[in-house]
Amino acid sequence: MARLLIVDDSSFMRKHLVQSLTSAGHEVVGQGEDGMQGFELYRQLRPDFVIMDITMRGTDGITGAKMIREYDPSARLVFISMVSDPDIISEAKALGAMDFIGKDAHDRLLEVIKGGNGHDSA
């Protein structure tokens, strides 16, 4: 199963995602509260996927994803957000995100991770 990093400023959302993803057999290796923490944790942990919110206090998800992409162009990013602004969604997808999913679409998130996990990390 996949090793995941969750980046969201909502502790409730992080907890909910951890429960959902671990019950599906995935390992949550780290949690961050903003894009900068997400970047630092990515560098330390090298997860299979980064599940990133867009709008967060501190460094937003787009900025955090750009930093991760610059560090590792092959990073697998999935944005999970309630944002519906088409310009922001386009910017997220332009970063090479695997998908942009609403926070209530956990089944879709599990599908994306399953479909994009062509290997298990050691």
JOFEN-V335167 format. One record per helix or strand. SS is the DSSP state (alpha for helix, beta for strand). FROM is the first residue (numbers start at 1). TO is the last residue. If there is no record, write none. Layout:
ss: (SS:SS)
from: (FROM:FROM)
to: (TO:TO)
This chain:
ss: (beta:alpha:beta:alpha:beta:alpha:beta:alpha:beta:alpha)
from: (3:11:27:35:49:61:77:86:99:106)
to: (7:23:32:45:52:71:80:94:101:116)
